[in-house]
Every structure is written in structure tokens, then in C-alpha cells.
Amino acid sequence: MHLAVFAQGVGVSQSVWRSPRTQPESMHSLAHWTRLVRLAEDGCFDAFFIADQLNLAPTIAKDATDRPDPIVVLAALAAVTSKIGLIGTSSTTYNDPYTVARQFATLDQMSDGRAGWNVVTTAIATAAANYGSDGLPDHEARYERGEEFVDVVRALWDAWATDAIVGDRATGVWADLDKIKAIDYAGEHFQVKGPMTLPRSPQGQLPLAQAGSSPTGMKLGARVADMVFTTQHHLAAATEFAESMRALAVAAGRAPDAVKVLPGITPIVGKTESEARELAREIGSFISEESTLGFLKQSFGGLDLSGYDLDEPFPDLRGALPAHASVSRPELFIKMALDEGLTVRQLAQRVGMSIGHRPLVGTPDTIADEMQRWFEAGAADGFIVLPADLPVGLEEFVDMVVPRLQDRGLLRKAYSGSTLREHLAE
Ligand SMILES: Cc1cc2nc3c(=O)[nH]c(=O)nc-3n(C[C@H](O)[C@H](O)[C@H](O)COP(=O)(O)O)c2cc1C
């Protein structure tokens, strides 16, 4: 089973900074991030993952969700870890492939081969204004650029042959120019000469993650990703998604297990069921309506929900979304509301603790049982764990659930490889 942790501030549950279990005053410190990454490494996670959005959260008045630059944080964390993979998010809409290729190759050098890139196209419209544009490109246009962006980055990572450095003191030859190639890329969106400013990094081609579950997102993932992060709530739908990803990988000429499918879970662990439920209630008590509605609005591409009666059944908004909006996330939320007959208020409350991911509230054994059930059914190759609160939520998962998974032979007890790609191949 492959595990990654989604580390964000003091946890993903809205306004959890108010909980005495968190220390929001220190969440910007290197000490905080060091504690988190070491916990995940102690738990033998494949990777520590930092998500990113290029806008200040609209709910900042209530939520402590600022967004440090992932690559900078991960570079610092490379120095305090030795095994765990370090995956950062970079947008293909508001970046340049040469910059991204360099940043991640450098992170791979600094971490001895532990870097990975989460390829996102950015679905939040307010990010556009931070990059000199008054609107987000449409969904399909973003993915078109994203496809090309990844090709350029991968070509740059291949520009230096593994043996391009000669380093011969006697002759004074440092590098073999025949083994350092320009890429001369000329496409629809990018013209990039190359080569890279630095030699091939330890992994060369870094593992890629992809996290959009729309048909276009899945197609990109099937072609290029080593991991796909997804939001899934039901075993049948998750299995169908994983099977589609495997089939798409094969159609793209890859092995069916080339792409590891990792659905998100938010574990709330208690020594007893009632302790877990009480903890979930306590964490949920900090969630404000203002934040949940703000989060929903952002998830629906900025669609204003204020005109809807909060206690009426959730409206079927499928035809009403703006063209730039994310596809899979709103679909999932609308389906959840319609299937379960939720009101706007109830849906908002439902997604507030786990940014819409699947909460697993229970004892170490029941949580391990659920993870095992999905894993064995082929719905998941592992999970991306989004702790509701940090660091304690991660600590409890590592102390209580991880040993159960290890005892069942589902999770490594020690790292056998040293690079992220080796962890994923285990
Ligand atoms: C676990 C997980 C992590 C994600 N992390 C990010 C992120 O850091 N930045 C981002 O813009 N989108 C992130 N996303 C969302 C998707 O990448 C994507 O933006 C969105 O779902 C739109 O894709 P789609 O229309 O193909 O579904 C994440 C999704 C999941 C499931």
C-alpha cells in the first residue's frame, strides 16, 4: 500500500486552528514542517505532499489556510529527512516549463532522488488576477497547455545524459558536450531551446502526480503520471475509477499498474468508536458556515450560492458551472447531495472537515479494515491521507493505524529504497 500525506497548515478541517490540539502560531515555522515530515517518515509513508493554490483563500478571515511556496518548504525538508519522497505542486497554467523543470530537478539533487511534481492546471479563477490575466482559461484549454507543458519539462529532464559529466582532472574536461543536448522544442504554447542549467538529477525523470479526475484530467494522468490523487466516497465508484485509470494507462502504452491510484481519506482515530466520534464532533464544531460556503463557492468555479436557501435541497447545478471550473469535484459534490438528499447547509457541513475527501472515523482497527477493503478490492493502490488537524491527527494515525497496516503486511516496516520512484515500485 502506498501512502502519501497531504500536509496543509494545521490540517484540512476548516477553522481547526481554534482547536487546542493545534498551534497555529507556529505553523509557518520550519520546526512545524520538520515535525510533520518526520512523523510521516517515521510512518514509512512513500511521500510528503504539499498542495498549492495561487490565490489567498477567500475564507482567510476564518481559516488559517495560507499557502507557502511548496518547493521552498520541500527544499528545507530535504535537509531534515533521508528517505521519504517530497512532492510539490506546480501549476501548468501560471508557470513556465523551464522554471518548473529546473526547480524540481534541483529539489531532486538536494534530496538525493526524492522529488516528485504534482501537475495541476489551477481551477481557481482568482489566481488569474495574480498573473496579469482577468480570467482563467477554460478547462479544456488549460489541459491542452498542461499536456504540452509536461512534455517540455520531461524533455528538459532528459537533456543531459547520465554520463555527461566527465570530470577528468588530468585533461581538464568537465562535461561531454555531445551528451548535453538542446531540446529545440517548438509547440503550440512553448518554444524552449534548452538544455537544462544543471546535470541530470538522481531520478532523471521525476515521478509525477496528477489530481484532476475529469476525463481530460484522467487522460493526462494515464499518459504521464505515476500517481493519481482522487476524491472518492464509495467503493463501487472508486473501483470503477481505478479500473478506468488502468485501462487508460494501457491505452497509452503503459503497464496497468504504472499509475498508482490514491483516493483521499481524512482519518479521525479514537481508541474506541465513541472516542473517535467525540473527536470528530469536536473538530467539526469549529467549522463555520461562512467558511464552508466559501469553500463550496470556490469548488464550484466561483459560482455564487448566496441566492439559494440553505435549508432547501441542494440544486442540480450541473449545467450552471462556468467553463473554467473544475469538473470532477463539483460533479462529486452535486452527486453526493442529490443521492443523499442533502440541503446546501448539510453539504457544506459534510465537506468542511476533509475538503470533500472521505472521512474515516473509527478505531485503528476499523480504519485499517476500510483501507484494506478498498486496497484488496482494487479501488486503491494506497491513499493520500489528509489529516483533519496537524500535527496531532498525523501523529495519531502514525502511532495507531500505521502499526495495524504493518502487522497485516500491507505497509512497509522500513524503507527498502531511497528514492521516491523506488518507493512507488515496491
Ligand atoms: C488529493 C488532491 C490534491 C489536489 N491538490 C491540488 C493542488 O494542490 N492544487 C490544485 O490546483 N488542485 C489540486 N487538486 C485538484 C485537481 O488538481 C484539479 O485542480 C481539479 O480537480 C480540476 O481538475 P478536473 O477538472 O480534471 O477534475 C487536488 C485534488 C486532489 C484529489
The ligand as an SDF file (V2000), in Angstrom:
LIG
                    3D

 31 33  0  0  0  0  0  0  0  0999 V2000
   -5.6130   14.9160   -3.2190 C   0  0  0  0  0  0  0  0  0  0  0  0
   -5.8090   16.0420   -4.1830 C   0  0  0  0  0  0  0  0  0  0  0  0
   -4.9080   17.0910   -4.1740 C   0  0  0  0  0  0  0  0  0  0  0  0
   -5.0680   18.1710   -5.0270 C   0  0  0  0  0  0  0  0  0  0  0  0
   -4.1710   19.1740   -4.9680 N   0  0  0  0  0  0  0  0  0  0  0  0
   -4.3410   20.2590   -5.7550 C   0  0  0  0  0  0  0  0  0  0  0  0
   -3.4590   21.3560   -5.6820 C   0  0  0  0  0  0  0  0  0  0  0  0
   -2.5110   21.3490   -4.9160 O   0  0  0  0  0  0  0  0  0  0  0  0
   -3.6790   22.4250   -6.4660 N   0  0  0  0  0  0  0  0  0  0  0  0
   -4.7320   22.4810   -7.3400 C   0  0  0  0  0  0  0  0  0  0  0  0
   -4.8770   23.4750   -8.0270 O   0  0  0  0  0  0  0  0  0  0  0  0
   -5.5810   21.4550   -7.4370 N   0  0  0  0  0  0  0  0  0  0  0  0
   -5.4140   20.3600   -6.6760 C   0  0  0  0  0  0  0  0  0  0  0  0
   -6.2950   19.3190   -6.7470 N   0  0  0  0  0  0  0  0  0  0  0  0
   -7.4440   19.4470   -7.6360 C   0  0  0  0  0  0  0  0  0  0  0  0
   -7.1770   18.9960   -9.0380 C   0  0  0  0  0  0  0  0  0  0  0  0
   -5.8360   19.0000   -9.3510 O   0  0  0  0  0  0  0  0  0  0  0  0
   -7.7970   19.8450  -10.0640 C   0  0  0  0  0  0  0  0  0  0  0  0
   -7.3970   21.1780   -9.8860 O   0  0  0  0  0  0  0  0  0  0  0  0
   -9.2590   19.8870  -10.1060 C   0  0  0  0  0  0  0  0  0  0  0  0
   -9.8800   18.8050   -9.5300 O   0  0  0  0  0  0  0  0  0  0  0  0
   -9.6650   20.0950  -11.5550 C   0  0  0  0  0  0  0  0  0  0  0  0
   -9.4440   19.0020  -12.2970 O   0  0  0  0  0  0  0  0  0  0  0  0
  -10.5960   18.2720  -13.0660 P   0  0  0  0  0  0  0  0  0  0  0  0
  -11.4390   19.3120  -13.6890 O   0  0  0  0  0  0  0  0  0  0  0  0
   -9.8400   17.4410  -14.0430 O   0  0  0  0  0  0  0  0  0  0  0  0
  -11.3410   17.4440  -12.0970 O   0  0  0  0  0  0  0  0  0  0  0  0
   -6.1470   18.2160   -5.9260 C   0  0  0  0  0  0  0  0  0  0  0  0
   -7.0470   17.1540   -5.9550 C   0  0  0  0  0  0  0  0  0  0  0  0
   -6.8890   16.0640   -5.1030 C   0  0  0  0  0  0  0  0  0  0  0  0
   -7.8480   14.9370   -5.1790 C   0  0  0  0  0  0  0  0  0  0  0  0
  1  2  1  0
  2  3  1  0
  2 30  2  0
  3  4  2  0
  4  5  1  0
  4 28  1  0
  5  6  2  0
  6  7  1  0
  6 13  1  0
  7  8  2  0
  7  9  1  0
  9 10  1  0
 10 11  2  0
 10 12  1  0
 12 13  2  0
 13 14  1  0
 14 15  1  0
 14 28  1  0
 15 16  1  0
 16 17  1  0
 16 18  1  0
 18 19  1  0
 18 20  1  0
 20 21  1  0
 20 22  1  0
 22 23  1  0
 23 24  1  0
 24 25  2  0
 24 26  1  0
 24 27  1  0
 28 29  2  0
 29 30  1  0
 30 31  1  0
M  END
$$$$
